[in-house]
């Protein structure tokens, strides 16, 4: 039996993300959203995700940019974020244990909550034409 260790290298991050996105791509609920949006650009997407997670978990600053804009118009709801989190947590828990693994799950949860909030905010704005519903 192999003892699990904590996430500590870029290779660890790659193993989490490769396993996670392999599951996501095949998932009947969220897979179609990802596959339609990303299309044949999975290698590029993964490289960007490796850099993003390396920056926030290992403090090796290889990512710059704004992660939200590409997600702004996705046809997703809370259930999609819940499923994304379910797969992410299960993947991390299956492969790693420790403070950085816990940090990854917490950061993913915060990001999912924030993206869900912002997507709904922009969706409401598009439907109502104003932010404060003043008419």
Residue pairs with C-beta under 8 A, 6 or more apart in sequence:
4 95
4 96
4 97
5 96
5 97
5 98
6 96
6 97
6 98
6 99
6 100
6 101
7 13
7 16
7 57
7 58
7 92
7 96
7 98
7 100
7 101
7 104
8 58
8 100
9 58
10 50
10 54
10 58
10 60
12 95
12 96
13 50
13 53
13 54
13 57
13 58
14 50
15 95
16 53
16 91
16 92
16 95
16 96
16 104
17 46
17 49
17 50
17 53
18 46
19 91
19 94
19 95
20 87
20 88
20 91
21 34
21 42
21 45
21 46
21 49
23 87
23 91
24 30
24 31
24 34
24 84
24 87
25 31
25 34
25 35
25 42
27 83
27 87
29 79
29 80
29 83
30 76
30 80
30 83
30 84
30 87
33 74
33 75
33 76
33 80
37 70
37 74
38 45
48 63
48 65
51 62
51 63
52 63
52 67
53 104
54 60
54 62
54 63
55 61
55 62
55 63
56 63
56 107
57 100
57 103
57 104
57 107
58 100
67 111
68 114
68 115
68 118
71 115
71 119
72 118
72 119
72 122
73 122
74 119
76 116
76 119
77 116
78 116
81 112
81 113
81 115
81 116
84 112
85 108
85 109
85 112
88 105
88 108
89 105
89 108
92 101
92 104
92 105
93 101
93 105
125 131
